[in-house]
Amino acid sequence: MHYGLLGRKLGHSFSPEIHRAFGCPEYGLIELEPEELEAFFEKREFKGLNVTIPYKLSVMPLVDEISPEALEIGSVNTVVNDGGRLKAYNTDIYGFEYMLASSGINPTGKKALVLGSGGASLTAKAALKRLGAREIVTISRSGPDNYGNLEKHYDAELIVNTTPVGMFPGCPASPLSLSPFKRLVGVADVVYNPARTGLLMEAERLGIPHVGGLGMLVAQAKRAEELFFGIEISDCEIERIADEIFRATQNLVLVGMPGTGKTTAGKNLQRLSGRTLYDTDELIEKKAGISIPQLIAESGEAELRRLETEVIAEVGKLSGAIIVCGGGAVTQERNYPLLHQNGRIIQLYRDISSLSVKNRPLSKDMETVKKMYEIRKPMYEAFRDSLIEAAEKKADNALTAERVWRDFCENTRY
């Protein structure tokens, strides 16, 4: 493998897809344990590397030359084999500055908290300094400024997370709560999987400008490609590829009343898109070992909802899937961040009078269905990103899937 990403655990990485989109087809993942690092560099059997957690500092003694910018930052993320001589660079700073600029977050004159003390933290602090931040404070687990004395810094105006907290598969965890920080005007998280970390979803709820790490990842990859091949690449490619990756990795989530045709639409979408389909009702029955009507009869609706949240927590972490939810998934507010973190949520709607009540344990007659819909209507509105009307006739089921897929493709943008 001539080009690749070097790290310890890389199952979550989007880097191969990004570099292939930039025109590097032989880019792969290189997972090494710390004791394997030195021998790998001694062999020099690569042309170009990106370096990620936990090796951004560890590789520095193993290269021949470090760029002035990377030396100043104290961290590298790109290594080029130039005729046997290993040259190290930091392209993360380019990516970080792009991420902030593209989101409209301006650190000039602001007090910034940087969460974490690793290689990504060093890059973020160097960029914030270069961009004119008034004060930069590092928050770590055991340093003088830590998670136990955050009250000293509730006047912070910008928070940047450089830790892996909230990264797949540990999502949607968050390193801290934003609510005490009353002066915040920006939140940035270098994590890119999931697209919306717990930290970013809280910023979204609070109305604070925020940005995730995908733009940074694509921008630093663009700069690395330029170093690998000695070429110039237009910045327009960053936005194009970020959109492609974002769309490919977002889940398409269907919610709606029982009988709206979500299951049929999901199967048609699977055929249309080639994506894997996850039906939460089927997964609940598999987990419980019995049918949903039997589960409700034996254990009650509360047990159904508990298992439903367990299932949604599992599938909500996935990327690029189709997720079909039971009609009552929206009744549990806790399910929203699990679905929203990596998905576009689309509500299928059909006139209530046309909904079937056959084999529906919680909606046995039309009067019950109407009452249920009145209760759930605001819940669907709170969950959904868009509303799509399902085709009335079974012969037009494919049309429903086409409407959903068009909405997803046209509106899923980084």
VEXDREN-2710 file (C-alpha; in Angstrom, 1 decimal):
% VEXDREN-2710
k/r/px/py/pz
1/MET/0.0/0.0/0.0
2/HIS/1.6/3.2/-1.2
3/TYR/-0.7/5.7/0.5
4/GLY/-2.9/5.5/3.6
5/LEU/-4.0/6.6/7.0
6/LEU/-1.9/5.4/9.9
7/GLY/-3.5/4.9/13.3
8/ARG/-4.4/2.4/15.9
9/LYS/-8.2/1.8/15.4
10/LEU/-9.5/3.0/12.1
11/GLY/-12.8/1.3/11.5
12/HIS/-14.7/4.6/11.7
13/SER/-12.5/6.4/9.1
14/PHE/-13.9/8.1/5.9
15/SER/-10.3/8.8/4.7
16/PRO/-10.1/6.2/1.9
17/GLU/-13.3/7.4/0.3
18/ILE/-12.1/11.1/0.5
19/HIS/-8.7/10.4/-1.0
20/ARG/-10.1/8.3/-3.7
21/ALA/-12.5/11.1/-4.6
22/PHE/-9.4/13.3/-4.9
23/GLY/-7.9/10.8/-7.3
24/CYS/-5.8/8.5/-5.1
25/PRO/-7.3/5.0/-5.7
26/GLU/-4.6/3.1/-3.7
27/TYR/-5.3/4.8/-0.4
28/GLY/-6.0/2.5/2.5
29/LEU/-6.0/2.1/6.3
30/ILE/-2.9/1.1/8.2
31/GLU/-3.6/0.0/11.8
32/LEU/-0.5/-0.5/14.0
33/GLU/0.1/-1.0/17.6
34/PRO/2.6/1.4/19.3
35/GLU/5.4/-1.2/19.3
36/GLU/5.1/-1.7/15.6
37/LEU/5.5/1.9/14.7
38/GLU/9.3/2.2/14.6
39/ALA/9.8/-0.9/12.4
40/PHE/7.2/0.4/10.0
41/PHE/9.0/3.7/9.5
42/GLU/12.4/2.0/9.2
43/LYS/11.1/0.0/6.2
44/ARG/9.8/3.2/4.4
45/GLU/7.6/1.1/2.2
46/PHE/5.1/3.9/1.5
47/LYS/4.9/7.0/-0.5
48/GLY/2.6/9.1/1.6
49/LEU/0.8/8.9/4.9
50/ASN/-1.8/10.7/6.9
51/VAL/-1.4/10.2/10.7
52/THR/-4.1/10.1/13.2
53/ILE/-4.8/9.3/16.9
54/PRO/-2.7/8.3/18.8
55/TYR/0.5/8.8/16.6
56/LYS/0.6/12.5/15.7
57/LEU/3.4/13.1/18.2
58/SER/4.9/9.6/18.2
59/VAL/6.0/9.7/14.6
60/MET/8.0/12.9/14.9
61/PRO/11.2/11.3/16.0
62/LEU/10.9/8.7/13.2
63/VAL/11.1/11.1/10.3
64/ASP/14.0/13.0/8.7
65/GLU/12.6/16.4/8.3
66/ILE/9.7/18.4/9.8
67/SER/8.2/21.5/8.2
68/PRO/8.6/24.7/10.2
69/GLU/4.8/25.0/10.6
70/ALA/4.6/21.4/12.1
71/LEU/7.5/22.1/14.4
72/GLU/5.9/25.2/15.7
73/ILE/2.6/23.3/16.3
74/GLY/4.4/20.3/17.8
75/SER/2.3/17.8/15.9
76/VAL/2.3/16.2/12.4
77/ASN/-0.4/14.5/10.4
78/THR/1.2/14.0/7.0
79/VAL/4.4/12.2/6.0
80/VAL/5.8/12.1/2.5
81/ASN/8.5/9.7/1.3
82/ASP/10.6/11.9/-0.9
83/GLY/13.1/9.5/-2.5
84/GLY/13.7/7.7/0.8
85/ARG/13.7/10.8/2.9
86/LEU/10.7/11.2/5.2
87/LYS/9.3/14.7/5.4
88/ALA/6.5/15.5/7.9
89/TYR/3.9/18.3/7.7
90/ASN/0.8/19.4/9.5
91/THR/-2.1/19.8/7.1
92/ASP/-4.6/19.7/10.0
93/ILE/-4.1/23.4/10.6
94/TYR/-5.3/24.2/7.0
95/GLY/-8.3/21.9/7.6
96/PHE/-9.1/23.5/10.9
97/GLU/-9.0/27.0/9.6
98/TYR/-11.2/26.0/6.6
99/MET/-13.7/24.4/9.0
100/LEU/-14.1/27.6/11.0
101/ALA/-14.2/29.9/8.0
102/SER/-16.8/27.7/6.1
103/SER/-19.1/27.8/9.1
104/GLY/-18.8/31.5/9.7
105/ILE/-17.3/31.0/13.2
106/ASN/-14.7/33.8/13.8
107/PRO/-12.3/33.4/16.8
108/THR/-10.8/36.9/16.5
109/GLY/-10.9/38.6/19.9
110/LYS/-12.7/35.6/21.5
111/LYS/-11.9/33.5/24.5
112/ALA/-11.6/29.9/23.4
113/LEU/-11.7/26.7/25.3
114/VAL/-9.9/23.8/23.6
115/LEU/-11.0/20.4/25.0
116/GLY/-8.1/17.9/25.0
117/SER/-4.3/18.0/25.1
118/GLY/-3.2/15.7/22.2
119/GLY/-2.0/16.4/18.7
120/ALA/-5.3/17.8/17.5
121/SER/-5.4/20.2/20.4
122/LEU/-2.0/21.5/19.5
123/THR/-3.2/22.2/16.0
124/ALA/-6.4/23.9/17.1
125/LYS/-4.5/26.2/19.5
126/ALA/-2.0/27.1/16.8
127/ALA/-4.8/28.0/14.4
128/LEU/-6.8/29.9/17.0
129/LYS/-3.7/31.9/17.9
130/ARG/-3.1/32.6/14.2
131/LEU/-6.7/33.7/13.8
132/GLY/-6.5/36.2/16.6
133/ALA/-8.2/34.5/19.5
134/ARG/-7.9/36.8/22.6
135/GLU/-7.4/33.9/25.1
136/ILE/-6.9/30.2/24.6
137/VAL/-7.4/27.8/27.5
138/THR/-6.7/24.0/27.3
139/ILE/-9.1/21.9/29.2
140/SER/-7.8/18.4/30.1
141/ARG/-8.6/15.7/32.6
142/SER/-5.8/16.4/35.0
143/GLY/-4.3/19.8/34.1
144/PRO/-4.7/23.1/36.0
145/ASP/-7.8/23.8/33.9
146/ASN/-9.9/20.7/33.9
147/TYR/-13.4/19.4/33.9
148/GLY/-13.7/19.8/37.6
149/ASN/-13.2/23.6/37.6
150/LEU/-14.9/24.6/34.4
151/GLU/-16.8/27.3/36.3
152/LYS/-13.7/29.5/36.0
153/HIS/-14.3/29.6/32.2
154/TYR/-18.0/30.0/31.9
155/ASP/-17.2/33.3/30.1
156/ALA/-15.8/31.4/27.1
157/GLU/-17.1/32.5/23.7
158/LEU/-15.9/29.5/21.6
159/ILE/-15.5/25.8/22.5
160/VAL/-13.5/23.4/20.4
161/ASN/-13.5/19.7/21.1
162/THR/-10.4/17.9/20.0
163/THR/-11.0/14.8/22.1
164/PRO/-12.4/11.5/20.8
165/VAL/-15.4/11.8/23.2
166/GLY/-18.6/11.4/21.2
167/MET/-16.8/9.7/18.2
168/PHE/-18.2/6.4/16.8
169/PRO/-19.0/4.0/18.4
170/GLY/-19.2/6.0/21.6
171/CYS/-21.9/8.3/20.3
172/PRO/-23.8/10.4/21.2
173/ALA/-21.6/11.1/24.3
174/SER/-20.4/14.7/25.1
175/PRO/-17.4/15.9/27.0
176/LEU/-19.4/18.6/28.8
177/SER/-22.7/20.5/28.9
178/LEU/-22.9/23.8/27.1
179/SER/-25.7/25.3/29.1
180/PRO/-23.6/27.1/31.7
181/PHE/-21.6/28.9/29.0
182/LYS/-23.9/31.9/28.4
183/ARG/-21.6/33.8/26.1
184/LEU/-20.9/31.1/23.5
185/VAL/-21.0/32.2/19.9
186/GLY/-19.5/29.1/18.4
187/VAL/-18.9/25.4/19.0
188/ALA/-16.6/23.3/16.8
189/ASP/-15.9/19.5/17.1
190/VAL/-13.2/17.9/15.1
191/VAL/-15.0/14.5/15.3
192/TYR/-16.7/13.7/12.0
193/ASN/-18.4/10.4/12.7
194/PRO/-21.2/10.8/13.7
195/ALA/-21.9/13.9/11.7
196/ARG/-23.6/15.5/14.7
197/THR/-21.9/14.7/18.0
198/GLY/-23.7/15.1/21.3
199/LEU/-21.9/18.4/21.8
200/LEU/-23.0/19.7/18.4
201/MET/-26.6/18.6/18.9
202/GLU/-26.7/20.5/22.2
203/ALA/-25.3/23.6/20.4
204/GLU/-28.1/23.1/17.8
205/ARG/-30.7/22.9/20.5
206/LEU/-29.4/26.1/22.1
207/GLY/-29.2/28.0/18.8
208/ILE/-25.4/28.3/18.9
209/PRO/-23.5/28.3/15.6
210/HIS/-21.6/25.0/15.3
211/VAL/-19.6/22.8/12.9
212/GLY/-18.4/19.2/12.8
213/GLY/-15.1/17.9/11.6
214/LEU/-15.9/16.6/8.1
215/GLY/-15.0/19.8/6.4
216/MET/-11.7/19.8/8.3
217/LEU/-11.0/16.2/7.3
218/VAL/-11.7/16.8/3.6
219/ALA/-9.7/20.1/3.6
220/GLN/-6.6/18.6/5.3
221/ALA/-6.8/15.6/2.9
222/LYS/-6.8/18.1/-0.1
223/ARG/-3.6/19.7/1.2
224/ALA/-2.1/16.3/1.9
225/GLU/-2.8/15.2/-1.7
226/GLU/-1.1/18.3/-2.9
227/LEU/2.0/17.3/-0.9
228/PHE/1.8/13.7/-2.0
229/PHE/1.7/14.5/-5.7
230/GLY/3.2/18.0/-6.0
231/ILE/0.0/19.4/-7.5
232/GLU/-2.6/22.2/-6.8
233/ILE/-6.2/21.4/-6.2
234/SER/-9.0/23.9/-6.2
235/ASP/-10.8/24.6/-2.9
236/CYS/-14.0/24.0/-4.7
237/GLU/-13.2/20.3/-4.6
238/ILE/-13.4/20.4/-0.8
239/GLU/-17.1/21.4/-0.8
240/ARG/-17.9/19.0/-3.6
241/ILE/-16.3/16.0/-1.8
242/ALA/-17.6/16.9/1.6
243/ASP/-21.1/17.0/0.2
244/GLU/-20.6/13.6/-1.5
245/ILE/-19.2/12.0/1.7
246/PHE/-21.9/13.5/3.9
247/ARG/-24.7/12.3/1.6
248/ALA/-23.2/8.8/1.3
249/THR/-22.8/8.4/5.1
250/GLN/-26.1/9.9/6.3
251/ASN/-28.8/7.5/7.2
252/LEU/-32.2/7.9/5.6
253/VAL/-34.7/7.6/8.5
254/LEU/-38.4/7.0/7.9
255/VAL/-41.0/7.8/10.6
256/GLY/-44.8/8.0/10.4
257/MET/-48.1/6.6/11.6
258/PRO/-48.7/2.9/11.4
259/GLY/-50.1/2.1/7.9
260/THR/-48.4/4.9/6.0
261/GLY/-46.3/2.4/4.0
262/LYS/-43.0/2.9/5.7
263/THR/-41.9/-0.7/5.4
264/THR/-42.8/-0.9/1.7
265/ALA/-41.1/2.4/1.0
266/GLY/-38.0/1.2/2.8
267/LYS/-37.8/-1.9/0.7
268/ASN/-38.3/0.1/-2.5
269/LEU/-35.6/2.6/-1.3
270/GLN/-33.3/-0.3/-0.7
271/ARG/-33.7/-1.5/-4.3
272/LEU/-33.4/2.1/-5.5
273/SER/-30.3/3.1/-3.6
274/GLY/-28.4/-0.2/-2.8
275/ARG/-28.3/0.7/0.9
276/THR/-28.9/-1.7/3.7
277/LEU/-32.4/-1.6/5.3
278/TYR/-33.0/-1.8/9.1
279/ASP/-36.6/-2.2/10.2
280/THR/-36.7/-1.4/13.9
281/ASP/-39.9/-3.4/14.5
282/GLU/-38.2/-6.5/13.0
283/LEU/-35.1/-5.9/15.1
284/ILE/-37.3/-5.5/18.3
285/GLU/-39.0/-8.8/17.6
286/LYS/-35.6/-10.5/17.0
287/LYS/-34.3/-9.1/20.3
288/ALA/-37.4/-10.0/22.3
289/GLY/-37.9/-13.4/20.6
290/ILE/-41.6/-12.8/20.2
291/SER/-43.9/-10.7/18.0
292/ILE/-44.7/-7.1/18.9
293/PRO/-48.4/-7.8/19.6
294/GLN/-47.3/-10.7/21.9
295/LEU/-44.7/-8.4/23.6
296/ILE/-47.3/-5.8/24.3
297/ALA/-49.8/-8.3/25.6
298/GLU/-47.2/-10.0/27.9
299/SER/-45.1/-7.1/29.0
300/GLY/-46.9/-3.9/28.1
301/GLU/-46.0/-0.9/25.9
302/ALA/-43.3/0.4/28.2
303/GLU/-41.2/-2.7/27.5
304/LEU/-41.7/-2.2/23.8
305/ARG/-40.5/1.4/24.0
306/ARG/-37.5/0.3/26.1
307/LEU/-36.4/-2.3/23.5
308/GLU/-37.2/0.2/20.7
309/THR/-34.7/2.7/22.1
310/GLU/-32.1/0.0/22.5
311/VAL/-32.5/-0.9/18.8
312/ILE/-32.5/2.7/17.7
313/ALA/-29.4/3.4/19.7
314/GLU/-27.7/0.5/17.8
315/VAL/-28.8/1.4/14.2
316/GLY/-28.6/5.1/14.8
317/LYS/-24.8/4.8/15.0
318/LEU/-24.6/3.3/11.5
319/SER/-23.7/5.2/8.3
320/GLY/-25.4/5.2/5.0
321/ALA/-28.3/3.0/6.0
322/ILE/-32.1/3.1/5.6
323/ILE/-33.8/3.0/9.0
324/VAL/-37.6/2.3/9.1
325/CYS/-39.0/3.2/12.6
326/GLY/-42.2/2.0/14.2
327/GLY/-45.0/4.5/14.4
328/GLY/-44.4/5.2/18.1
329/ALA/-40.7/5.9/18.0
330/VAL/-41.4/9.6/18.1
331/THR/-43.2/9.3/21.5
332/GLN/-39.8/8.9/23.2
333/GLU/-37.8/12.2/23.0
334/ARG/-34.7/10.2/23.8
335/ASN/-34.8/8.6/20.4
336/TYR/-34.4/11.9/18.5
337/PRO/-30.7/12.4/19.1
338/LEU/-30.0/8.8/18.4
339/LEU/-31.6/9.1/14.9
340/HIS/-30.6/12.7/14.3
341/GLN/-26.9/12.2/15.0
342/ASN/-26.3/10.6/11.6
343/GLY/-29.5/10.9/9.7
344/ARG/-32.1/12.8/7.8
345/ILE/-35.5/12.1/9.3
346/ILE/-38.4/12.0/6.8
347/GLN/-42.0/11.6/7.9
348/LEU/-44.3/9.7/5.5
349/TYR/-47.8/11.0/5.6
350/ARG/-51.1/9.5/4.4
351/ASP/-54.6/10.7/5.0
352/ILE/-55.7/9.3/8.4
353/SER/-58.9/7.9/7.1
354/SER/-57.0/5.7/4.7
355/LEU/-54.8/4.0/7.3
356/SER/-55.2/0.3/7.9
357/VAL/-55.9/-0.9/11.4
358/LYS/-55.4/-4.6/10.6
359/ASN/-52.9/-6.3/12.9
360/ARG/-52.2/-3.0/14.7
361/PRO/-52.2/-3.7/18.5
362/LEU/-52.1/-0.1/19.5
363/SER/-54.6/1.2/16.9
364/LYS/-57.4/-1.2/16.7
365/ASP/-60.1/1.1/15.2
366/MET/-60.3/4.3/13.3
367/GLU/-61.3/6.4/16.3
368/THR/-58.2/5.2/18.2
369/VAL/-56.1/6.0/15.2
370/LYS/-57.4/9.6/15.0
371/LYS/-56.8/10.2/18.7
372/MET/-53.3/8.7/18.4
373/TYR/-52.5/11.0/15.5
374/GLU/-53.5/14.1/17.3
375/ILE/-51.2/13.2/20.1
376/ARG/-48.3/12.2/17.9
377/LYS/-48.6/15.0/15.3
378/PRO/-46.4/17.5/17.2
379/MET/-44.0/14.7/17.9
380/TYR/-43.6/13.9/14.3
381/GLU/-43.1/17.6/13.5
382/ALA/-40.4/17.9/16.2
383/PHE/-38.5/14.9/14.8
384/ARG/-38.8/15.3/11.1
385/ASP/-36.5/17.2/8.6
386/SER/-39.1/16.9/5.9
387/LEU/-42.7/15.6/5.2
388/ILE/-43.4/13.4/2.2
389/GLU/-46.9/12.4/1.1
390/ALA/-47.2/8.7/0.4
391/ALA/-48.8/7.6/-2.8
392/GLU/-52.5/6.5/-2.3
393/LYS/-52.5/3.4/-4.5
394/LYS/-50.4/0.3/-3.9
395/ALA/-49.5/0.4/-7.6
396/ASP/-47.8/3.7/-7.0
397/ASN/-45.6/2.5/-4.1
398/ALA/-42.4/3.0/-6.1
399/LEU/-43.4/6.6/-6.6
400/THR/-43.3/7.2/-2.8
401/ALA/-39.7/5.8/-2.6
402/GLU/-38.7/8.1/-5.6
403/ARG/-40.2/11.1/-3.8
404/VAL/-38.3/10.2/-0.6
405/TRP/-35.0/9.5/-2.4
406/ARG/-35.2/12.8/-4.3
407/ASP/-35.8/14.8/-1.1
408/PHE/-32.9/13.0/0.6
409/CYS/-30.4/13.6/-2.3
410/GLU/-31.4/17.2/-2.9
411/ASN/-31.4/18.3/0.8
412/THR/-28.6/16.3/2.3
413/ARG/-25.7/18.8/2.3
414/TYR/-22.7/19.2/4.6
END
